[in-house]
Amino acid sequence: QSHHQRHTQLSLFSPAAHTVSEAVVRGTTGQPVTLPCSYRVTHRTGISDMCWGRGPCPNSKCRNKILHTTSSEVTFRVSQRYNLHGSVSFGDVSLTIGAVKAEDAGIYCCRVEIPGPFNDIKTVAPSGGQGG
């Protein structure tokens, strides 16, 4: 029985509203790992529903959904290994995977269903363009 730590690489793809961020998170097999994801909660928008999925984010919702929230409650998860330990009501929807396995490696999508006219914009305009 070797004592080498196996490292698992998880990529996070997060198109929150009209911003897209990608992060690579390295986990150690058998240890929990957290994939960061957050959004800004304002009085106007309130708490948004969101989902986590495996694979790149589709045009809407989540593909291969592993967890989703309704308001600040987790209302679906495929396994008890998936948890949100942050303050969901403050917009911290980082996903913690307990006891990472080799098959957890891959891309994860964090999709926040932000209400309003900008939630379907996929392109990011360079700064210095139209003020708005």
Sequence and secondary structure as in RCSB ss.txt:
>XXXX:A:sequence
QSHHQRHTQLSLFSPAAHTVSEAVVRGTTGQPVTLPCSYRVTHRTGISDMCWGRGPCPNSKCRNKILHTTSSEVT
FRVSQRYNLHGSVSFGDVSLTIGAVKAEDAGIYCCRVEIPGPFNDIKTVAPSGGQGG
>XXXX:A:secstr
      EEEEEEEE  TT  EEEEEEEETTS EEE  B    TTT    EEEEESS  SSS SSEEEEEETTEEE
EES TTEEE S GGGTB  EEESS  GGG EEEEEEE   STTTT      TTSS  
